[in-house]
């Protein structure tokens, strides 16, 4: 079992078609976590500076990676996952971290 997990912000998206159809006004990309930012966690607590909304969405994937489950990246050790903001989702890479 990996003692720690690293979360990397891969991409911040804007769903332009959905924004045009449903948003009451302009929407910008998520400003809480910049692309390339990394966060380290023991898997039990939300890393400092990490969006609590996104943490609720990726927590299950953090636990899978921490438990060394077979995952979906090429090395079968990490997960690519996202927060559930339908208009401006953020994509993350979650992988084992052994400093």
Backbone as CSV, one residue per row, in Angstrom:
resi,resn,N_x,N_y,N_z,CA_x,CA_y,CA_z,C_x,C_y,C_z
1,UNK,0.845,-1.182,0.000,0.000,0.000,0.000,0.886,1.238,0.000
2,UNK,0.562,2.174,-0.862,1.273,3.444,-0.908,0.878,4.288,0.303
3,UNK,1.846,4.866,0.957,1.553,5.681,2.139,0.958,7.034,1.763
4,UNK,1.372,7.537,0.590,0.879,8.838,0.159,0.469,8.782,-1.313
5,UNK,-0.301,9.774,-1.699,-0.801,9.883,-3.063,-0.539,11.301,-3.549
6,UNK,-0.135,11.405,-4.818,0.074,12.718,-5.438,-1.069,12.981,-6.409
7,UNK,-1.638,14.172,-6.310,-2.702,14.603,-7.216,-2.149,15.754,-8.045
8,UNK,-2.197,15.609,-9.357,-1.712,16.644,-10.266,-2.884,17.174,-11.081
9,UNK,-2.990,18.495,-11.188,-4.019,19.109,-12.017,-3.539,19.036,-13.466
10,UNK,-4.240,18.254,-14.288,-3.852,18.086,-15.690,-4.456,19.155,-16.593
11,UNK,-5.742,19.434,-16.390,-6.423,20.327,-17.329,-7.653,20.934,-16.684
12,UNK,-7.898,22.211,-16.985,-9.135,22.890,-16.576,-9.929,23.161,-17.849
13,UNK,-11.166,22.752,-17.863,-11.980,22.846,-19.072,-13.142,23.814,-18.907
14,UNK,-13.640,24.275,-20.025,-14.904,25.016,-20.083,-15.797,24.314,-21.083
15,UNK,-16.989,23.991,-20.682,-17.948,23.334,-21.559,-18.781,24.425,-22.237
16,UNK,-18.197,24.999,-23.273,-18.772,26.185,-23.930,-20.222,25.986,-24.372
17,UNK,-20.540,24.837,-24.941,-21.905,24.606,-25.414,-22.906,24.583,-24.252
18,UNK,-22.516,23.980,-23.152,-23.406,23.936,-21.990,-23.497,25.299,-21.304
19,UNK,-22.396,26.014,-21.280,-22.403,27.367,-20.712,-23.356,28.255,-21.503
20,UNK,-23.269,28.195,-22.826,-24.148,29.003,-23.677,-25.619,28.656,-23.445
21,UNK,-25.889,27.401,-23.207,-27.268,26.965,-23.053,-27.824,27.169,-21.644
22,UNK,-26.971,27.012,-20.609,-27.506,26.961,-19.257,-27.011,28.030,-18.285
23,UNK,-25.842,28.583,-18.501,-25.288,29.530,-17.524,-25.999,30.882,-17.623
24,UNK,-26.254,31.514,-16.479,-26.934,32.806,-16.483,-26.025,33.956,-16.912
25,UNK,-24.755,33.702,-17.016,-23.798,34.733,-17.406,-22.463,34.104,-17.748
26,UNK,-21.447,34.939,-17.908,-20.124,34.417,-18.258,-19.581,33.460,-17.185
27,UNK,-18.843,32.460,-17.617,-18.215,31.486,-16.731,-16.749,31.398,-17.108
28,UNK,-15.884,31.392,-16.098,-14.449,31.254,-16.338,-13.989,29.887,-15.868
29,UNK,-12.808,29.472,-16.335,-12.227,28.221,-15.864,-12.064,28.287,-14.349
30,UNK,-12.074,27.136,-13.722,-11.884,27.058,-12.278,-10.613,27.808,-11.890
31,UNK,-10.714,28.673,-10.904,-9.572,29.463,-10.480,-8.923,28.963,-9.201
32,UNK,-9.421,27.855,-8.674,-8.900,27.362,-7.390,-7.591,26.613,-7.525
33,UNK,-7.395,25.903,-8.644,-6.201,25.079,-8.797,-5.655,25.218,-10.216
34,UNK,-4.453,25.763,-10.350,-3.890,25.953,-11.692,-3.391,24.636,-12.291
35,UNK,-3.384,24.563,-13.602,-2.850,23.387,-14.280,-1.394,23.195,-13.876
36,UNK,-1.036,21.956,-13.624,0.322,21.627,-13.207,0.523,21.609,-11.703
37,UNK,-0.415,22.152,-10.952,-0.293,22.153,-9.490,-0.326,20.713,-8.986
38,UNK,0.444,20.441,-7.935,0.446,19.112,-7.332,0.118,19.210,-5.853
39,UNK,-0.511,18.172,-5.359,-0.931,18.087,-3.959,-0.600,16.690,-3.458
40,UNK,-0.083,16.605,-2.249,0.250,15.323,-1.634,-0.708,15.100,-0.464
41,UNK,-1.215,13.869,-0.363,-2.134,13.529,0.721,-1.867,12.117,1.213
42,UNK,-2.229,11.875,2.450,-2.161,10.521,2.991,-3.415,9.739,2.614
43,UNK,-4.320,10.369,1.895,-5.548,9.713,1.463,-6.695,9.864,2.427
44,UNK,-6.416,10.369,3.615,-7.480,10.523,4.606,-7.946,11.957,4.742
45,UNK,-7.089,12.898,4.375,-7.428,14.309,4.541,-7.240,15.064,3.236
46,UNK,-8.062,16.055,3.050,-7.972,16.916,1.875,-6.664,17.706,1.956
47,UNK,-5.863,17.681,0.896,-4.606,18.437,0.930,-4.861,19.933,1.076
48,UNK,-3.949,20.604,1.742,-4.060,22.053,1.909,-4.101,22.730,0.542
49,UNK,-5.060,23.636,0.368,-5.196,24.373,-0.878,-6.009,23.661,-1.940
50,UNK,-6.400,22.428,-1.687,-7.175,21.650,-2.658,-8.649,21.987,-2.493
51,UNK,-9.358,22.106,-3.577,-10.783,22.448,-3.546,-11.589,21.356,-2.835
52,UNK,-12.332,21.702,-1.778,-13.131,20.700,-1.064,-14.174,20.012,-1.949
53,UNK,-14.730,20.755,-2.891,-15.721,20.182,-3.826,-15.049,19.094,-4.662
54,UNK,-13.867,19.394,-5.205,-13.137,18.410,-6.002,-12.700,17.228,-5.143
55,UNK,-12.294,17.496,-3.895,-11.878,16.416,-2.996,-13.013,15.409,-2.818
56,UNK,-14.222,15.892,-2.629,-15.370,14.994,-2.475,-15.546,14.117,-3.713
57,UNK,-15.222,14.665,-4.872,-15.374,13.916,-6.122,-14.264,12.898,-6.351
58,UNK,-13.040,13.200,-5.971,-11.903,12.327,-6.285,-11.489,11.427,-5.124
59,UNK,-12.091,11.603,-3.970,-11.690,10.850,-2.779,-11.674,9.343,-3.012
60,UNK,-12.693,8.817,-3.664,-12.764,7.364,-3.907,-11.601,6.901,-4.771
61,UNK,-11.198,7.713,-5.738,-10.069,7.362,-6.596,-8.750,7.433,-5.832
62,UNK,-8.632,8.396,-4.933,-7.451,8.491,-4.069,-7.320,7.206,-3.245
63,UNK,-8.423,6.727,-2.697,-8.390,5.504,-1.904,-7.983,4.292,-2.744
64,UNK,-8.482,4.207,-3.965,-8.107,3.095,-4.841,-6.614,3.100,-5.134
65,UNK,-6.080,4.264,-5.464,-4.656,4.363,-5.772,-3.839,4.051,-4.519
66,UNK,-4.261,4.563,-3.398,-3.536,4.321,-2.140,-3.509,2.835,-1.789
67,UNK,-4.539,2.109,-2.151,-4.618,0.677,-1.869,-3.964,-0.176,-2.958
68,UNK,-3.275,0.466,-3.898,-2.589,-0.233,-4.990,-3.539,-1.052,-5.855
69,UNK,-4.742,-0.543,-6.054,-5.687,-1.210,-6.939,-5.197,-1.106,-8.382
70,UNK,-5.630,-2.022,-9.233,-5.305,-1.931,-10.652,-6.106,-0.780,-11.235
71,UNK,-5.406,0.177,-11.812,-6.044,1.410,-12.265,-5.952,1.560,-13.779
72,UNK,-6.266,2.742,-14.290,-6.452,2.927,-15.721,-5.318,3.603,-16.469
73,UNK,-4.260,4.001,-15.797,-3.153,4.610,-16.533,-2.295,3.507,-17.159
74,UNK,-1.395,3.881,-18.035,-0.571,2.901,-18.744,0.214,2.000,-17.804
75,UNK,0.666,2.560,-16.678,1.418,1.740,-15.723,0.497,0.975,-14.766
76,UNK,-0.814,1.155,-14.901,-1.845,0.479,-14.106,-1.813,0.863,-12.631
77,UNK,-1.150,1.983,-12.305,-1.030,2.393,-10.906,-1.767,3.680,-10.582
78,UNK,-2.182,4.436,-11.574,-2.801,5.734,-11.340,-4.178,5.841,-11.962
79,UNK,-4.822,6.947,-11.652,-6.164,7.215,-12.178,-6.193,8.611,-12.778
80,UNK,-6.885,8.749,-13.885,-7.231,10.064,-14.412,-8.704,10.232,-14.086
81,UNK,-9.019,11.297,-13.374,-10.382,11.502,-12.888,-10.702,12.991,-12.932
82,UNK,-11.910,13.368,-12.549,-12.326,14.769,-12.657,-13.285,15.151,-11.545
83,UNK,-13.351,16.451,-11.285,-14.399,16.955,-10.415,-15.691,17.002,-11.230
84,UNK,-16.805,17.112,-10.566,-18.095,17.014,-11.258,-18.745,18.353,-11.568
85,UNK,-17.962,19.403,-11.668,-18.519,20.688,-12.086,-18.867,20.560,-13.568
86,UNK,-20.126,20.531,-13.878,-20.576,20.276,-15.244,-20.232,21.349,-16.251
87,UNK,-19.997,22.576,-15.791,-19.676,23.664,-16.715,-18.181,23.931,-16.820
88,UNK,-17.434,23.631,-15.745,-15.991,23.892,-15.757,-15.226,22.827,-14.974
89,UNK,-15.249,21.600,-15.507,-14.584,20.503,-14.801,-13.059,20.650,-14.795
90,UNK,-12.440,20.012,-13.814,-10.988,19.965,-13.709,-10.582,18.495,-13.750
91,UNK,-9.557,18.190,-14.558,-9.084,16.822,-14.734,-7.814,16.633,-13.911
92,UNK,-7.748,15.511,-13.191,-6.622,15.219,-12.298,-5.964,13.896,-12.634
93,UNK,-4.664,13.804,-12.340,-3.962,12.525,-12.336,-3.680,12.200,-10.877
94,UNK,-4.073,11.017,-10.457,-3.830,10.557,-9.089,-2.890,9.373,-9.186
95,UNK,-1.778,9.430,-8.460,-0.782,8.368,-8.534,-0.111,8.144,-7.198
96,UNK,0.432,6.952,-6.980,1.141,6.676,-5.731,2.319,7.627,-5.597
97,UNK,2.642,7.985,-4.367,3.761,8.893,-4.110,4.579,8.349,-2.945
98,UNK,5.815,8.055,-3.233,6.740,7.586,-2.213,7.954,8.499,-2.239
99,UNK,7.989,9.467,-1.314,9.091,10.449,-1.347,10.461,9.810,-1.128
